[in-house]
Amino acid sequence: MGVIPVHVSTDLPRMRRAAPDAGDISVLLADDHALFAEALQTRLSREPDLRPVRVAYNAEQVRARISRDHPAVLVLDMAFSNDSAVALAGFAREASPTTRVVMLTGVDAPNSVVSALQGAYAPGCPRPSSPSSSSGPSGA
């Protein structure tokens, strides 16, 4: 399997400015699988710079919390419920421009992941290339 390059921001100072408390990064987890979302919430809540870590279980909650809270980071399940994760990422970008979006997936279909990422990327961000055009480690 080839390597899928993804742009990763290390702009923590900017994320901290978007957080309610200057030292903390606010996180919104969006996943319709309660067990996974709550386990991830528990784990992330242990990180000293991540506060508060909230969970949204459906698209309406995601939209409301983004509009109200303007989290620094939205962690979004790529296969979120009946709503399009790409559409929710676009909504986040419009409603809260400082919110960074992280998409999670358990899908082992690189072309699906690349398509979703290409639709969700903000202007100016490097876009991932197709897995067929990416070269992985030798033997991969």
C-alpha positions in Angstrom: 0.0 0.0 0.0 1.3 3.5 -0.9 1.8 6.3 1.5 -0.9 9.0 1.6 0.7 12.3 2.4 -1.4 14.5 4.7 -0.8 18.1 5.8 -0.3 18.2 9.6 -0.3 21.6 11.3 1.9 22.1 14.2 0.6 25.6 14.8 -0.2 25.1 18.5 0.1 28.8 19.4 -2.7 29.6 16.9 -4.8 26.7 18.3 -4.3 28.1 21.8 -5.5 31.5 20.7 -8.7 29.9 19.5 -9.2 28.1 22.9 -11.2 29.7 25.7 -8.2 29.6 28.1 -4.9 30.8 26.6 -3.1 27.6 27.8 -5.6 25.1 26.6 -6.7 23.7 23.3 -10.5 23.0 23.1 -11.5 19.8 21.4 -14.8 18.6 20.0 -15.0 14.9 19.2 -17.7 14.0 16.6 -18.5 10.3 16.4 -21.8 8.4 16.4 -20.2 5.4 18.2 -20.6 6.3 21.8 -18.1 3.7 23.2 -15.3 4.9 20.9 -16.1 8.6 21.4 -16.2 8.3 25.2 -13.0 6.3 25.3 -11.2 8.8 23.1 -12.7 11.6 25.3 -11.4 10.0 28.4 -7.9 9.6 26.9 -7.6 13.1 25.5 -8.9 14.6 28.7 -5.8 13.4 30.4 -3.6 15.6 28.2 -2.8 18.8 30.1 -3.2 21.2 27.1 -6.5 19.8 25.9 -9.5 21.4 27.6 -12.4 21.0 27.4 -12.9 17.8 25.4 -16.6 17.6 24.4 -18.4 14.9 22.4 -21.1 15.3 19.7 -23.0 12.2 18.6 -24.9 13.6 15.6 -24.7 16.3 13.0 -27.0 18.7 14.8 -24.9 18.6 17.9 -21.7 19.1 15.8 -23.1 22.2 14.1 -24.5 23.7 17.3 -21.3 23.1 19.3 -19.1 24.5 16.5 -21.2 27.6 16.2 -21.4 28.1 20.0 -18.0 27.0 21.2 -15.6 27.5 18.2 -13.4 24.7 19.3 -9.7 24.8 18.4 -9.9 21.2 17.0 -12.7 19.1 15.6 -12.0 15.4 15.6 -14.4 14.0 13.0 -15.3 10.4 12.2 -15.0 10.1 8.4 -18.0 7.7 8.4 -20.1 10.0 10.6 -23.7 8.9 10.9 -25.9 9.6 7.9 -24.3 13.0 7.4 -21.3 13.7 5.2 -18.2 14.2 7.2 -16.8 16.3 4.4 -19.9 18.6 4.6 -19.5 18.9 8.4 -15.8 19.8 7.9 -16.9 22.4 5.4 -19.4 23.8 7.8 -16.7 24.0 10.5 -14.5 25.9 8.2 -17.2 28.4 7.4 -18.7 28.8 10.9 -15.4 28.7 12.8 -12.4 29.5 10.6 -9.9 29.0 13.3 -11.1 25.4 14.0 -8.7 22.7 12.7 -10.3 19.5 11.5 -8.9 16.1 12.1 -10.6 13.2 10.3 -10.5 9.7 11.7 -11.2 6.5 9.8 -11.0 2.8 10.2 -11.6 2.4 6.5 -8.9 0.5 4.7 -9.8 2.0 1.3 -7.1 4.6 0.5 -9.0 6.0 -2.5 -12.1 6.8 -0.3 -9.9 8.5 2.2 -8.1 10.6 -0.5 -11.5 11.6 -2.0 -12.8 12.7 1.4 -9.6 14.7 2.2 -9.6 16.4 -1.2 -13.1 17.6 -0.6 -12.4 18.8 2.9 -9.1 20.6 2.4 -9.0 24.4 2.9 -7.6 26.6 0.1 -3.8 26.8 0.3 -3.3 23.4 2.1 -1.3 20.8 0.2 -3.7 18.1 -1.1 -3.0 14.4 -0.7 -2.1 12.6 -3.9 -3.7 9.4 -5.1 -2.4 6.3 -3.5 -1.5 4.9 -6.9 0.8 7.8 -7.6 2.4 7.7 -4.1 5.4 5.6 -3.5 5.6 3.7 -0.3 8.5 2.0 1.3 10.1 -0.7 -0.8 8.3 -4.0 -0.4 5.0 -2.2 0.6 
